[in-house]
Amino acid sequence: MLHIQTLLTLFGPLAIICGLLYWAGSKARNGKAARALRLSGGLWFVGLGLIYLLVMVAIWSCDGNIIFGYVDCTGLGPYVSDAALPLFVFGTLGGIGYGILLVLVCGILEWRTRRG
């Protein structure tokens, strides 16, 4: 049950947000904004999805925890599994910042296109 909860908790919001970005890109009239939204929706899902997958593999295959470090990992090296927390934090924060900037810039481009 833990695996399904972890999967839904991490990938559920990511899939919804990236799906909304891709959908907004398909509805945009400005070519640059549409291309940026669609491409970013897909690449953001792949990039953060790989980081979240690393976190899940580290949780499932290692003893210890994400904060104090992992030991006895099967399939992952100790440095790879210990990199899960910084990758998760900085990847998620970077993704949020990039998403906000992307929506603002594409919103301005779309507004200019629809206005005149």
N, C-alpha and C positions, 0 to 999 in steps of 0.2 A: 504494500500500500504506500510505503514511503516513496517508492520510485515514481508512482503515478502522481503523487502530490508534488514532488519536486519537479517533475516534468511539466505539470500544469502551472505551477507557481512561476517558473522561470520562462517557459516558452509561450504560455498563454498571453500575457500582456505584450510580449515581444511580437508575436504573430499578429495581434490585433493592431498594434501601432504601425507595424510595417505594412500590413494590409491596407490601413487607412491612408498611409503615404502613397502607396501604389494606386489606390482608388482615386485619390486627389490628383495624382499625375495624369490619370486617364480622363479626368474631367476638366483639366486646365486648358485654356485657350492659348496661352503663351508657350511657344515651343521649347524655350530654354527651361522654363519652370516645369513643364510637363516631363521633360527628359530627366531633369535633376531629381524630381520627386520619385519617378518610377525607378531610376537607377539607384537612388539612395535607399528606397524601400527594400529592394532586393539585397544590396550589398550590406546594409545595416543588419538585416536578418541573418545573413551568412556570417558576418564578422562577430556579432554578439552571440549568435547561436553557437559558434565554435568555442567561445570563451565559456558560455554557460554549460556546454557539454563537457569541457574540461573540469569544471567545478563538480558536476554530477559524477563523473568518473572518479575524481579524487574522493568524494564523499563515500561512494559505494565500494571502492577497492582498497582503501587505506584505513589504518587505525589512527586515532588521534582526531584532531579537528582543524578547521580552517584557520582559526586564530592562533593557536599555539604550535601548529605544525603537524605534519603527518609522518607516521612511521610505518614500516612494514607494508609498503605499497606493492600490490601485485599489478604489473603492467605499466606502471608509471615510475619514473625516477623520483627521488626525494626532492630534487630542485624543481622539477616540473610541477609536482603536486603542491609544493610550497609557493609557487608562483600563481596559484589559482586565486588567492585573495587579492593581491595587487592588480592582477588582470581584471578580475571581476569589478573591483571598485573603480579603477581608472577607465576601464572600458565602458562601464555603465554611465559614469559621470560624463565622459567624453561623448558618448552617444546621446545623452540628454542635451548637452550643450550644442552639439552639432544639429540635433533635431530642432531645437528652438531656433537656431540661426537659419536653418534651411527653411522652416515654415515662414519666418519673418521675411526673408529675402524673396522667396517664391510668392508670398502673399503680395508684396509690393510690386513685383513684376506682373502678376496677374491683375492687380488693381489698375496698373497703368495701361495694360492691354484692354481691359474692359471699359475703362474710362474714355479712351479716345483712340 
